[in-house]
Amino acid sequence: MLFQLGELIGNIILVILLTMIIVAVIAFLLGIIITKWLASKKDWVDSWTKAFIVNLVWLIVLIIVSWALSYAELDPLISFILALIINLIVGAIIVAKVYDKGFGSSLVFVIIVLIILFIIMIVVFIAVAIIVASIILGS
């Protein structure tokens, strides 16, 4: 019985880790598409390279911030808010540099991209979690 509980806990941890990795990759790819789309809507240079650079920096910052905050003994809500603020500031700086725009318009751009991405990723996270859980834990 204890062995089965340990195996179940291990499987649940595996589901969570796989879901997070898959969702991060999907978020990265969708982020590139959304960034390119919004840049074209704003009549900015809408190259795939610029969108890739912006999202790659976001991904790296997200990994570093998540790793650093995981060692800080903070409330998860506070960690989320700190990560969001850091992501907004770094994102606006990167967008301003990559697209050669002002900080204000870059910050608005980043906020719009992150809101769209956040809404889409809620649905994607739930779907991926269900799929991964059904594969690992069985139906």
N, CA, C and O atoms as a DFTB+ gen file, in Angstrom:
556 C
 N C O
     1  1       0.826      -1.199       0.000
     2  2       0.000       0.000       0.000
     3  2       0.865       1.256       0.000
     4  3       0.607       2.183      -0.767
     5  1       1.881       1.296       0.845
     6  2       2.756       2.458       0.914
     7  2       3.518       2.645      -0.391
     8  3       3.734       3.769      -0.844
     9  1       3.926       1.511      -0.996
    10  2       4.645       1.570      -2.269
    11  2       3.750       2.155      -3.361
    12  3       4.204       2.944      -4.190
    13  1       2.475       1.761      -3.352
    14  2       1.543       2.288      -4.349
    15  2       1.329       3.781      -4.174
    16  3       1.209       4.512      -5.158
    17  1       1.278       4.242      -2.921
    18  2       1.119       5.669      -2.652
    19  2       2.342       6.435      -3.154
    20  3       2.206       7.496      -3.763
    21  1       3.530       5.898      -2.901
    22  2       4.760       6.529      -3.383
    23  2       4.805       6.580      -4.900
    24  3       5.237       7.577      -5.479
    25  1       4.365       5.521      -5.539
    26  2       4.330       5.489      -7.010
    27  2       3.330       6.504      -7.548
    28  3       3.599       7.184      -8.539
    29  1       2.167       6.608      -6.889
    30  2       1.153       7.575      -7.303
    31  2       1.674       9.001      -7.168
    32  3       1.483       9.818      -8.069
    33  1       2.331       9.306      -6.050
    34  2       2.895      10.639      -5.838
    35  2       3.958      10.930      -6.895
    36  3       4.008      12.033      -7.440
    37  1       4.805       9.947      -7.182
    38  2       5.813      10.107      -8.236
    39  2       5.175      10.372      -9.585
    40  3       5.661      11.208     -10.347
    41  1       4.094       9.672      -9.889
    42  2       3.381       9.881     -11.155
    43  2       2.743      11.269     -11.222
    44  3       2.741      11.909     -12.274
    45  1       2.207      11.723     -10.101
    46  2       1.599      13.055     -10.067
    47  2       2.663      14.126     -10.291
    48  3       2.434      15.086     -11.027
    49  1       3.820      13.965      -9.661
    50  2       4.924      14.908      -9.861
    51  2       5.368      14.889     -11.321
    52  3       5.654      15.937     -11.900
    53  1       5.426      13.708     -11.907
    54  2       5.794      13.578     -13.316
    55  2       4.778      14.295     -14.215
    56  3       5.157      14.970     -15.172
    57  1       3.495      14.143     -13.901
    58  2       2.440      14.829     -14.667
    59  2       2.642      16.339     -14.581
    60  3       2.563      17.036     -15.592
    61  1       2.899      16.838     -13.395
    62  2       3.077      18.278     -13.209
    63  2       4.296      18.776     -13.983
    64  3       4.210      19.784     -14.683
    65  1       5.421      18.085     -13.865
    66  2       6.640      18.506     -14.557
    67  2       6.489      18.459     -16.073
    68  3       6.865      19.406     -16.765
    69  1       5.942      17.366     -16.590
    70  2       5.740      17.263     -18.035
    71  2       4.770      18.327     -18.539
    72  3       4.981      18.920     -19.596
    73  1       3.718      18.559     -17.783
    74  2       2.743      19.580     -18.169
    75  2       3.405      20.950     -18.221
    76  3       3.184      21.710     -19.165
    77  1       4.212      21.271     -17.220
    78  2       4.880      22.573     -17.185
    79  2       5.842      22.737     -18.354
    80  3       5.910      23.813     -18.948
    81  1       6.581      21.695     -18.690
    82  2       7.529      21.764     -19.808
    83  2       6.790      21.931     -21.129
    84  3       7.141      22.787     -21.941
    85  1       5.779      21.120     -21.339
    86  2       5.004      21.190     -22.588
    87  2       4.332      22.555     -22.725
    88  3       4.348      23.152     -23.801
    89  1       3.746      23.043     -21.646
    90  2       3.065      24.344     -21.676
    91  2       4.073      25.466     -21.929
    92  3       3.763      26.410     -22.656
    93  1       5.268      25.384     -21.347
    94  2       6.289      26.414     -21.572
    95  2       6.699      26.459     -23.041
    96  3       6.861      27.539     -23.608
    97  1       6.867      25.296     -23.657
    98  2       7.233      25.253     -25.081
    99  2       6.101      25.819     -25.938
   100  3       6.347      26.597     -26.859
   101  1       4.868      25.431     -25.637
   102  2       3.719      25.945     -26.390
   103  2       3.593      27.460     -26.197
   104  3       3.323      28.189     -27.151
   105  1       3.791      27.932     -24.957
   106  2       3.714      29.371     -24.682
   107  2       4.792      30.124     -25.459
   108  3       4.534      31.206     -25.985
   109  1       5.981      29.564     -25.532
   110  2       7.068      30.179     -26.285
   111  2       6.692      30.307     -27.758
   112  3       6.854      31.372     -28.354
   113  1       6.193      29.224     -28.341
   114  2       5.830      29.237     -29.758
   115  2       4.641      30.169     -30.030
   116  3       4.654      30.934     -30.994
   117  1       3.624      30.097     -29.183
   118  2       2.473      30.999     -29.350
   119  2       2.873      32.452     -29.108
   120  3       2.351      33.358     -29.757
   121  1       3.790      32.671     -28.184
   122  2       4.280      34.016     -27.916
   123  2       4.931      34.625     -29.142
   124  3       4.752      35.810     -29.423
   125  1       5.687      33.817     -29.871
   126  2       6.311      34.295     -31.109
   127  2       5.232      34.715     -32.113
   128  3       5.319      35.778     -32.728
   129  1       4.231      33.872     -32.262
   130  2       3.145      34.154     -33.219
   131  2       2.374      35.412     -32.803
   132  3       2.089      36.269     -33.640
   133  1       2.039      35.522     -31.523
   134  2       1.279      36.680     -31.034
   135  2       2.108      37.949     -31.154
   136  3       1.586      38.993     -31.546
   137  1       3.393      37.874     -30.823
   138  2       4.265      39.041     -30.922
   139  2       4.363      39.522     -32.366
   140  3       4.263      40.719     -32.636
   141  1       4.557      38.593     -33.284
   142  2       4.647      38.954     -34.707
   143  2       3.322      39.550     -35.189
   144  3       3.311      40.551     -35.906
   145  1       2.217      38.936     -34.795
   146  2       0.891      39.417     -35.205
   147  2       0.640      40.839     -34.692
   148  3       0.202      41.704     -35.451
   149  1       0.920      41.081     -33.405
   150  2       0.661      42.402     -32.831
   151  2       1.597      43.447     -33.432
   152  3       1.191      44.590     -33.645
   153  1       2.831      43.072     -33.704
   154  2       3.766      44.007     -34.344
   155  2       3.235      44.419     -35.717
   156  3       3.321      45.586     -36.098
   157  1       2.690      43.461     -36.449
   158  2       2.143      43.804     -37.766
   159  2       0.896      44.687     -37.637
   160  3       0.679      45.576     -38.460
   161  1       0.081      44.444     -36.610
   162  2      -1.110      45.267     -36.375
   163  2      -0.735      46.709     -36.031
   164  3      -1.469      47.640     -36.362
   165  1       0.408      46.890     -35.367
   166  2       0.862      48.220     -34.978
   167  2       1.744      48.862     -36.052
   168  3       2.296      49.942     -35.840
   169  1       1.876      48.202     -37.198
   170  2       2.731      48.661     -38.284
   171  2       4.197      48.758     -37.860
   172  3       4.937      49.621     -38.330
   173  1       4.602      47.855     -36.960
   174  2       6.008      47.733     -36.594
   175  2       6.617      46.689     -37.522
   176  3       5.901      46.000     -38.248
   177  1       7.938      46.577     -37.496
   178  2       8.596      45.534     -38.282
   179  2       8.148      44.197     -37.699
   180  3       8.372      43.923     -36.520
   181  1       7.515      43.367     -38.525
   182  2       6.925      42.127     -38.013
   183  2       7.718      40.887     -38.430
   184  3       7.153      39.927     -38.954
   185  1       9.012      40.916     -38.197
   186  2       9.827      39.771     -38.596
   187  2       9.750      38.660     -37.555
   188  3       9.554      38.903     -36.364
   189  1       9.910      37.444     -38.040
   190  2       9.926      36.288     -37.146
   191  2      11.129      36.355     -36.222
   192  3      11.051      35.930     -35.069
   193  1      12.243      36.885     -36.717
   194  2      13.474      36.950     -35.918
   195  2      13.287      37.842     -34.703
   196  3      13.684      37.478     -33.596
   197  1      12.687      39.007     -34.901
   198  2      12.468      39.924     -33.775
   199  2      11.508      39.308     -32.750
   200  3      11.739      39.402     -31.545
   201  1      10.449      38.689     -33.229
   202  2       9.500      38.041     -32.321
   203  2      10.174      36.889     -31.570
   204  3       9.918      36.684     -30.383
   205  1      11.029      36.145     -32.260
   206  2      11.758      35.042     -31.627
   207  2      12.689      35.567     -30.538
   208  3      12.742      35.005     -29.444
   209  1      13.418      36.635     -30.828
   210  2      14.361      37.202     -29.850
   211  2      13.613      37.661     -28.604
   212  3      14.026      37.356     -27.485
   213  1      12.527      38.387     -28.788
   214  2      11.747      38.886     -27.650
   215  2      11.259      37.723     -26.790
   216  3      11.383      37.761     -25.566
   217  1      10.712      36.703     -27.419
   218  2      10.168      35.577     -26.663
   219  2      11.248      34.696     -26.063
   220  3      11.041      34.100     -25.006
   221  1      12.386      34.605     -26.714
   222  2      13.500      33.849     -26.135
   223  2      13.994      34.525     -24.856
   224  3      14.262      33.856     -23.857
   225  1      14.112      35.851     -24.892
   226  2      14.519      36.580     -23.686
   227  2      13.476      36.395     -22.590
   228  3      13.829      36.171     -21.432
   229  1      12.191      36.486     -22.943
   230  2      11.131      36.247     -21.954
   231  2      11.247      34.863     -21.336
   232  3      11.117      34.704     -20.123
   233  1      11.491      33.871     -22.171
   234  2      11.613      32.495     -21.674
   235  2      12.792      32.375     -20.723
   236  3      12.668      31.765     -19.661
   237  1      13.922      32.942     -21.083
   238  2      15.109      32.874     -20.223
   239  2      14.860      33.597     -18.908
   240  3      15.194      33.086     -17.839
   241  1      14.279      34.776     -18.987
   242  2      13.964      35.539     -17.771
   243  2      12.981      34.763     -16.905
   244  3      13.145      34.702     -15.687
   245  1      11.973      34.178     -17.513
   246  2      10.990      33.399     -16.766
   247  2      11.643      32.224     -16.046
   248  3      11.330      31.951     -14.887
   249  1      12.541      31.536     -16.725
   250  2      13.236      30.394     -16.103
   251  2      14.084      30.876     -14.936
   252  3      14.041      30.288     -13.855
   253  1      14.854      31.937     -15.143
   254  2      15.730      32.447     -14.081
   255  2      14.918      32.955     -12.895
   256  3      15.224      32.633     -11.747
   257  1      13.888      33.744     -13.170
   258  2      13.062      34.295     -12.094
   259  2      12.330      33.184     -11.350
   260  3      12.271      33.199     -10.121
   261  1      11.775      32.227     -12.079
   262  2      11.073      31.114     -11.431
   263  2      12.026      30.309     -10.552
   264  3      11.677      29.916      -9.439
   265  1      13.219      30.070     -11.058
   266  2      14.215      29.321     -10.289
   267  2      14.605      30.101      -9.036
   268  3      14.661      29.536      -7.944
   269  1      14.874      31.399      -9.191
   270  2      15.281      32.216      -8.047
   271  2      14.166      32.327      -7.015
   272  3      14.414      32.231      -5.814
   273  1      12.938      32.530      -7.485
   274  2      11.819      32.678      -6.552
   275  2      11.439      31.360      -5.884
   276  3      10.822      31.359      -4.819
   277  1      11.802      30.241      -6.505
   278  2      11.488      28.960      -5.878
   279  2      12.306      28.765      -4.602
   280  3      11.900      28.018      -3.712
   281  1      13.453      29.431      -4.512
   282  2      14.275      29.343      -3.308
   283  2      13.905      30.388      -2.268
   284  3      14.255      30.250      -1.096
   285  1      13.213      31.413      -2.682
   286  2      12.744      32.426      -1.740
   287  2      11.486      31.893      -1.074
   288  3      10.616      31.316      -1.725
   289  1      11.407      32.092       0.202
   290  2      10.241      31.586       0.926
   291  2       9.151      32.660       0.930
   292  3       8.859      33.295       1.944
   293  1       8.574      32.825      -0.245
   294  2       7.519      33.826      -0.423
   295  2       6.187      33.135      -0.669
   296  3       6.124      31.977      -1.083
   297  1       5.147      33.871      -0.404
   298  2       3.809      33.408      -0.740
   299  2       3.741      33.247      -2.261
   300  3       4.273      34.086      -2.987
   301  1       3.096      32.185      -2.757
   302  2       3.023      31.992      -4.212
   303  2       2.431      33.185      -4.960
   304  3       2.852      33.481      -6.078
   305  1       1.474      33.863      -4.366
   306  2       0.882      35.038      -5.012
   307  2       1.915      36.157      -5.150
   308  3       1.995      36.814      -6.189
   309  1       2.695      36.367      -4.104
   310  2       3.742      37.391      -4.152
   311  2       4.797      37.017      -5.187
   312  3       5.276      37.878      -5.926
   313  1       5.161      35.741      -5.244
   314  2       6.118      35.284      -6.256
   315  2       5.590      35.527      -7.656
   316  3       6.327      35.974      -8.535
   317  1       4.320      35.234      -7.864
   318  2       3.694      35.447      -9.177
   319  2       3.709      36.920      -9.551
   320  3       4.045      37.268     -10.683
   321  1       3.350      37.789      -8.612
   322  2       3.318      39.222      -8.875
   323  2       4.724      39.754      -9.170
   324  3       4.909      40.554     -10.087
   325  1       5.712      39.307      -8.390
   326  2       7.098      39.718      -8.646
   327  2       7.562      39.259     -10.029
   328  3       8.179      40.025     -10.770
   329  1       7.263      38.020     -10.366
   330  2       7.654      37.489     -11.678
   331  2       6.969      38.275     -12.793
   332  3       7.592      38.558     -13.817
   333  1       5.714      38.627     -12.614
   334  2       4.979      39.398     -13.614
   335  2       5.586      40.783     -13.795
   336  3       5.768      41.239     -14.924
   337  1       5.899      41.449     -12.697
   338  2       6.492      42.786     -12.775
   339  2       7.851      42.737     -13.469
   340  3       8.146      43.565     -14.330
   341  1       8.671      41.765     -13.089
   342  2       9.984      41.608     -13.729
   343  2       9.811      41.319     -15.215
   344  3      10.519      41.889     -16.045
   345  1       8.880      40.441     -15.552
   346  2       8.623      40.099     -16.954
   347  2       8.147      41.314     -17.744
   348  3       8.559      41.507     -18.888
   349  1       7.289      42.132     -17.148
   350  2       6.799      43.334     -17.823
   351  2       7.938      44.324     -18.085
   352  3       8.068      44.846     -19.191
   353  1       8.751      44.575     -17.076
   354  2       9.834      45.551     -17.215
   355  2      10.883      45.067     -18.204
   356  3      11.272      45.798     -19.115
   357  1      11.343      43.824     -18.019
   358  2      12.356      43.281     -18.935
   359  2      11.782      43.177     -20.346
   360  3      12.463      43.499     -21.319
   361  1      10.542      42.731     -20.457
   362  2       9.901      42.624     -21.768
   363  2       9.813      43.971     -22.465
   364  3      10.093      44.076     -23.659
   365  1       9.422      45.006     -21.719
   366  2       9.310      46.342     -22.318
   367  2      10.677      46.858     -22.761
   368  3      10.789      47.488     -23.813
   369  1      11.702      46.600     -21.976
   370  2      13.056      47.030     -22.352
   371  2      13.504      46.303     -23.615
   372  3      14.039      46.922     -24.535
   373  1      13.288      44.991     -23.660
   374  2      13.703      44.203     -24.834
   375  2      12.920      44.635     -26.071
   376  3      13.504      44.820     -27.139
   377  1      11.600      44.798     -25.938
   378  2      10.780      45.219     -27.078
   379  2      11.226      46.605     -27.548
   380  3      11.304      46.850     -28.752
   381  1      11.516      47.506     -26.621
   382  2      11.968      48.846     -26.997
   383  2      13.274      48.774     -27.789
   384  3      13.453      49.500     -28.766
   385  1      14.180      47.898     -27.363
   386  2      15.468      47.766     -28.063
   387  2      15.306      47.067     -29.412
   388  3      15.823      47.537     -30.425
   389  1      14.586      45.944     -29.420
   390  2      14.464      45.140     -30.642
   391  2      13.670      45.871     -31.718
   392  3      14.041      45.855     -32.891
   393  1      12.568      46.515     -31.310
   394  2      11.711      47.183     -32.282
   395  2      12.011      48.679     -32.419
   396  3      11.372      49.374     -33.210
   397  1      12.981      49.168     -31.651
   398  2      13.387      50.576     -31.690
   399  2      12.193      51.498     -31.437
   400  3      11.889      52.383     -32.237
   401  1      11.523      51.266     -30.300
   402  2      10.357      52.059     -29.902
   403  2      10.597      52.619     -28.506
   404  3      11.556      52.231     -27.840
   405  1       9.747      53.515     -28.063
   406  2       9.835      54.085     -26.724
   407  2       9.388      53.082     -25.669
   408  3       8.704      52.104     -25.969
   409  1       9.791      53.348     -24.418
   410  2       9.456      52.431     -23.333
   411  2       7.946      52.332     -23.127
   412  3       7.424      51.242     -22.897
   413  1       7.240      53.463     -23.209
   414  2       5.789      53.466     -22.982
   415  2       5.031      52.607     -23.978
   416  3       4.199      51.786     -23.593
   417  1       5.319      52.799     -25.264
   418  2       4.621      52.001     -26.273
   419  2       5.055      50.537     -26.203
   420  3       4.272      49.640     -26.512
   421  1       6.293      50.301     -25.799
   422  2       6.771      48.922     -25.643
   423  2       6.084      48.240     -24.462
   424  3       5.752      47.056     -24.528
   425  1       5.875      48.992     -23.384
   426  2       5.197      48.434     -22.214
   427  2       3.755      48.068     -22.557
   428  3       3.277      47.008     -22.153
   429  1       3.060      48.925     -23.291
   430  2       1.694      48.620     -23.720
   431  2       1.689      47.374     -24.606
   432  3       0.831      46.504     -24.456
   433  1       2.641      47.293     -25.519
   434  2       2.784      46.137     -26.405
   435  2       2.946      44.856     -25.582
   436  3       2.272      43.858     -25.837
   437  1       3.837      44.893     -24.601
   438  2       4.113      43.721     -23.755
   439  2       2.871      43.328     -22.964
   440  3       2.552      42.144     -22.860
   441  1       2.177      44.300     -22.414
   442  2       0.971      44.008     -21.631
   443  2      -0.071      43.313     -22.509
   444  3      -0.686      42.334     -22.087
   445  1      -0.269      43.815     -23.719
   446  2      -1.251      43.203     -24.621
   447  2      -0.848      41.772     -24.969
   448  3      -1.676      40.862     -24.917
   449  1       0.420      41.572     -25.323
   450  2       0.901      40.222     -25.660
   451  2       0.713      39.282     -24.476
   452  3       0.223      38.165     -24.646
   453  1       1.096      39.722     -23.281
   454  2       0.999      38.839     -22.118
   455  2      -0.446      38.534     -21.737
   456  3      -0.741      37.424     -21.295
   457  1      -1.337      39.483     -21.898
   458  2      -2.755      39.215     -21.598
   459  2      -3.312      38.173     -22.568
   460  3      -3.967      37.218     -22.152
   461  1      -3.051      38.361     -23.851
   462  2      -3.529      37.395     -24.853
   463  2      -2.940      36.023     -24.575
   464  3      -3.647      35.015     -24.584
   465  1      -1.635      35.997     -24.328
   466  2      -0.953      34.727     -24.070
   467  2      -1.476      34.062     -22.800
   468  3      -1.652      32.845     -22.766
   469  1      -1.723      34.846     -21.764
   470  2      -2.223      34.304     -20.502
   471  2      -3.581      33.635     -20.692
   472  3      -3.808      32.533     -20.193
   473  1      -4.477      34.295     -21.406
   474  2      -5.815      33.740     -21.631
   475  2      -5.738      32.437     -22.418
   476  3      -6.389      31.452     -22.070
   477  1      -4.942      32.438     -23.474
   478  2      -4.790      31.219     -24.277
   479  2      -4.142      30.111     -23.457
   480  3      -4.539      28.950     -23.557
   481  1      -3.145      30.464     -22.647
   482  2      -2.396      29.443     -21.922
   483  2      -3.207      28.783     -20.800
   484  3      -2.906      27.655     -20.410
   485  1      -4.209      29.454     -20.288
   486  2      -5.078      28.806     -19.295
   487  2      -5.747      27.590     -19.934
   488  3      -5.756      26.504     -19.354
   489  1      -6.297      27.774     -21.111
   490  2      -6.963      26.684     -21.820
   491  2      -5.947      25.597     -22.198
   492  3      -6.202      24.407     -22.016
   493  1      -4.799      26.024     -22.723
   494  2      -3.767      25.065     -23.124
   495  2      -3.281      24.265     -21.918
   496  3      -3.101      23.051     -22.018
   497  1      -3.067      24.923     -20.787
   498  2      -2.595      24.228     -19.586
   499  2      -3.575      23.155     -19.139
   500  3      -3.177      22.033     -18.828
   501  1      -4.837      23.496     -19.107
   502  2      -5.852      22.519     -18.689
   503  2      -5.878      21.333     -19.654
   504  3      -5.920      20.181     -19.221
   505  1      -5.853      21.611     -20.951
   506  2      -5.891      20.537     -21.945
   507  2      -4.656      19.645     -21.846
   508  3      -4.772      18.420     -21.858
   509  1      -3.478      20.252     -21.748
   510  2      -2.241      19.464     -21.662
   511  2      -2.211      18.653     -20.370
   512  3      -1.800      17.492     -20.378
   513  1      -2.638      19.248     -19.269
   514  2      -2.650      18.521     -17.994
   515  2      -3.562      17.299     -18.061
   516  3      -3.215      16.234     -17.552
   517  1      -4.714      17.451     -18.680
   518  2      -5.642      16.325     -18.812
   519  2      -5.032      15.242     -19.694
   520  3      -5.111      14.058     -19.366
   521  1      -4.432      15.634     -20.798
   522  2      -3.828      14.658     -21.711
   523  2      -2.668      13.924     -21.041
   524  3      -2.596      12.696     -21.089
   525  1      -1.760      14.678     -20.418
   526  2      -0.593      14.064     -19.770
   527  2      -1.043      13.162     -18.623
   528  3      -0.537      12.050     -18.470
   529  1      -1.981      13.632     -17.831
   530  2      -2.471      12.830     -16.700
   531  2      -3.132      11.536     -17.185
   532  3      -2.940      10.477     -16.587
   533  1      -3.894      11.623     -18.248
   534  2      -4.557      10.405     -18.748
   535  2      -3.548       9.421     -19.317
   536  3      -3.740       8.209     -19.222
   537  1      -2.467       9.936     -19.911
   538  2      -1.431       9.039     -20.447
   539  2      -0.660       8.373     -19.304
   540  3      -0.438       7.162     -19.323
   541  1      -0.255       9.163     -18.317
   542  2       0.591       8.631     -17.237
   543  2      -0.227       7.852     -16.213
   544  3       0.165       6.762     -15.797
   545  1      -1.354       8.408     -15.814
   546  2      -2.140       7.779     -14.759
   547  2      -3.162       6.792     -15.291
   548  3      -3.721       6.007     -14.525
   549  1      -3.410       6.820     -16.573
   550  2      -4.432       5.946     -17.158
   551  2      -5.787       6.604     -17.042
   552  3      -5.988       7.506     -16.229
   553  1      -6.724       6.140     -17.870
   554  2      -8.033       6.776     -17.841
   555  2      -8.940       6.196     -16.817
   556  3     -10.081       6.639     -16.682
